[in-house]
Amino acid sequence: MRAVGIILAGGNSHKMRELTQRRAIAAMPVAGSYRAIDFALSNMSNSHIQKVAVLTQYNARSLNEHLNSSKWWDFGRKQGGLYVFTPTITADNGYWYRGTADAIYQNLDFLRRCHEPYVIITSGDAVYKMDYNKILEYHIQKKADVTVVCKRLDDNEDASRFGTLKLDETMRIEDFEEKPMLATSNMISTGIYVIRRRLLIDLIEHCAEEERHDFVTDILIRYKNLKRMYGYEIKDYWSNISTVAAYYRTNMDFLDPKVRNYFFKEHPEIYSKVSDLPPAKYNPGAVVKNSLVASGSIVNGTVENSILFKKTFVGNNCVIKNSIILNDVYLGDNTYIENCIVESRDTIRAKTRHVGENGVKVIVEKNERYAL
């Protein structure tokens, strides 16, 4: 093993609105049966990176429960293992993680005890498949100090919610701007980095001495002219789910057979914690078109261009169009849902109508069933 993995999964995004009031972004359900963090964990496992640390903080209960066993992603403790680190109050430190660099600093002993020469750092809120070994080989070939995985957005996409890069003809990073007011480049950072372990420890320690806490602004941007930083462009599917619109669009992408086949029918596989649930059941009169329906669901009504997560019950004469129904939702009879995201464990009363008129509507019913 040439690298150790770090997944930054402790952040919160207010752009997710009600969806992250109960869970971390990395724990957001994706594609019917998965969580967002499953993609980063599966990429680590498929790249034969056996020692992975997940740094959690905000609303971490459901995420920690999801990560309570490493067997789902085949991280054996004899080869390395899956480590989940939350902020810990000590005699020397009384802070929560104050930023991504501070999160790594508070767990620096983990890196010091490792023997792998390189570190792969990634976020837990992106949906993609990647062989990190290819990036590692590129990093070594370029003799880089830091390699940033980047992607070119289409002209109609908003690059200002990401870090934007400018590269020269050798792919060396000339400029790095974090979430600019006005993006002048459509080449964005995907939040995936390769760096030598000893260099990372030095940079993080220096950062902490100066009371700086953010990995991007206080390390990557500050040192862009002092260190050899290169970009590695990816052409395959990659999507970040840090806003409601992006989360909705990413899930809807899985209704496209090309995207679905890429993730679920092509090697390598994406793994997740398995629930022992019966197959989805379609009762007489049910009509389902171009939709994903997860295990444990029972459908009595009409479902079109939608994603139903686990244990969803669709009542008689219900109509669901262009919507995402999260885990364990009960939809009463004669309900109409269109352009909506329904929060987990909600009970939607009979004869209710919800339509997202201006963008996606998030439905959170204030009933007695609390969600994860």
Long-range contacts (C-beta under 8 A, 24 or more apart in sequence): 1-48, 1-49, 1-50, 1-51, 1-79, 1-80, 1-116, 2-116, 2-117, 2-118, 2-136, 3-49, 3-116, 3-117, 3-118, 3-119, 3-120, 3-132, 3-136, 3-194, 4-49, 4-51, 4-52, 4-53, 4-80, 4-111, 4-114, 4-116, 4-118, 4-119, 4-120, 4-197, 5-44, 5-49, 5-51, 5-52, 5-53, 5-119, 5-120, 5-121, 5-122, 5-132, 6-52, 6-53, 6-55, 6-104, 6-119, 6-120, 6-121, 6-122, 7-37, 7-40, 7-41, 7-44, 7-52, 7-53, 7-54, 7-55, 7-122, 7-123, 7-124, 8-55, 8-100, 8-103, 8-121, 8-122, 8-123, 8-124, 8-191, 8-215, 9-37, 9-54, 9-55, 9-56, 9-63, 9-123, 9-124, 9-125, 10-55, 10-56, 10-57, 10-58, 10-60, 10-97, 10-103, 11-57, 11-58, 11-100, 11-123, 11-125, 12-58, 12-59, 13-125, 13-242, 13-243, 15-161, 15-242, 15-243, 15-244, 16-242, 16-243, 16-244, 16-247, 17-244, 17-362, 18-343, 18-362, 18-364, 19-244, 19-247, 19-341, 19-343, 19-362, 20-58, 20-59, 21-59, 22-59, 22-62, 22-343, 22-344, 22-370, 22-371, 22-372, 23-59, 23-61, 23-62, 23-63, 23-371, 23-372, 24-56, 24-57, 24-58, 24-59, 24-60, 24-62, 24-63, 24-124, 25-124, 25-125, 25-241, 25-242, 26-56, 26-63, 26-123, 26-124, 26-125, 27-59, 27-62, 27-63, 27-66, 27-372, 28-125, 28-241, 28-247, 29-309, 29-326, 29-327, 29-344, 30-127, 30-241, 30-250, 30-251, 30-254, 31-127, 31-251, 31-254, 31-263, 31-292, 31-307, 32-254, 32-292, 32-293, 32-294, 32-307, 32-308, 32-309, 32-310, 33-272, 33-294, 33-295, 33-309, 33-310, 34-270, 34-272, 35-63, 35-66, 35-272, 35-273, 36-124, 36-125, 36-126, 36-127, 36-241, 37-63, 37-66, 37-67, 37-124, 38-73, 38-270, 38-271, 38-272, 39-126, 39-127, 39-128, 39-129, 39-270, 40-122, 40-123, 40-124, 40-126, 41-73, 41-82, 41-271, 42-73, 42-129, 42-268, 42-269, 42-270, 42-271, 43-122, 43-128, 43-129, 43-130, 43-131, 43-132, 44-73, 44-75, 44-120, 44-132, 45-73, 45-74, 45-75, 45-271, 46-131, 46-268, 46-269, 47-120, 47-130, 47-131, 47-132, 47-133, 48-133, 49-80, 49-120, 49-132, 50-75, 50-76, 50-79, 50-80, 50-81, 51-75, 51-79, 51-80, 51-81, 51-83, 51-114, 51-116, 52-80, 52-81, 52-82, 52-83, 53-83, 53-84, 53-85, 53-107, 53-110, 54-82, 54-83, 54-84, 54-85, 54-124, 55-85, 55-86, 55-97, 55-103, 55-104, 55-107, 56-84, 56-85, 56-86, 57-86, 57-87, 57-96, 57-97, 57-103, 60-86, 61-372, 62-372, 65-372, 66-273, 69-273, 72-271, 72-272, 72-273, 72-274, 73-271, 74-271, 83-110, 85-110, 98-213, 99-213, 99-214, 99-215, 99-218, 100-213, 100-214, 100-215, 100-216, 101-204, 101-207, 101-208, 101-212, 101-213, 101-214, 101-215, 101-218, 101-219, 102-208, 102-213, 104-200, 104-204, 104-215, 105-204, 105-205, 105-207, 105-208, 108-201, 108-204, 108-205, 111-197, 111-200, 111-201, 112-201, 114-197, 116-197, 117-196, 117-197, 117-198, 118-194, 118-195, 118-196, 118-197, 119-194, 119-195, 119-196, 119-197, 119-200, 120-192, 120-193, 120-194, 121-192, 121-193, 121-194, 121-195, 121-215, 122-191, 122-192, 122-193, 123-191, 123-192, 123-240, 125-240, 125-241, 125-242, 126-190, 126-191, 126-238, 126-239, 126-240, 126-241, 127-237, 127-238, 127-239, 127-240, 127-241, 127-250, 128-190, 128-234, 128-236, 128-237, 128-238, 128-239, 129-236, 129-237, 129-262, 129-263, 129-268, 129-270, 130-192, 130-234, 130-236, 131-268, 132-194, 135-192, 135-194, 135-232, 136-194, 138-230, 138-232, 139-194, 139-230, 139-232, 142-171, 142-228, 142-230, 143-228, 144-194, 144-228, 144-229, 144-230, 145-195, 145-196, 145-199, 145-223, 145-227, 145-228, 145-229, 146-193, 146-194, 146-195, 146-220, 146-223, 146-227, 146-228, 146-229, 146-230, 147-193, 147-194, 147-195, 147-229, 147-230, 147-231, 147-232, 148-173, 148-176, 148-189, 148-192, 148-193, 148-220, 148-229, 148-230, 148-231, 148-232, 149-189, 149-190, 149-191, 149-192, 149-193, 149-194, 149-231, 149-232, 149-234, 150-187, 150-188, 150-189, 150-190, 150-231, 150-232, 150-233, 150-234, 151-187, 151-188, 151-190, 151-233, 151-234, 151-238, 152-186, 152-187, 152-188, 152-233, 153-186, 153-187, 153-188, 154-186, 155-186, 157-186, 158-183, 159-183, 159-185, 159-186, 159-188, 161-242, 161-243, 162-188, 162-189, 162-240, 163-188, 163-189, 163-191, 163-216, 163-220, 164-188, 164-189, 165-189, 165-231, 167-231, 170-230, 171-230, 171-231, 171-232, 171-233, 172-228, 172-229, 172-230, 172-231, 173-224, 173-229, 173-230, 173-231, 175-224, 176-216, 176-220, 176-221, 176-224, 176-229, 177-221, 178-216, 178-217, 178-221, 187-231, 187-233, 189-216, 190-234, 190-238, 190-240, 191-240, 193-220, 236-262, 237-262, 237-263, 244-341, 244-359, 244-360, 244-362, 245-359, 245-360, 247-341, 248-324, 248-341, 248-360, 251-307, 251-324, 252-305, 252-307, 252-322, 252-324, 254-292, 254-307, 255-290, 255-291, 255-292, 255-305, 255-307, 275-310, 277-310, 277-311, 280-308, 285-316, 286-314, 301-331, 301-335, 309-344, 315-350, 326-371, 327-371, 327-372, 328-369, 328-371, 337-363, 343-371, 344-371, 344-372, 345-369, 345-370, 345-371, 345-372, 346-371
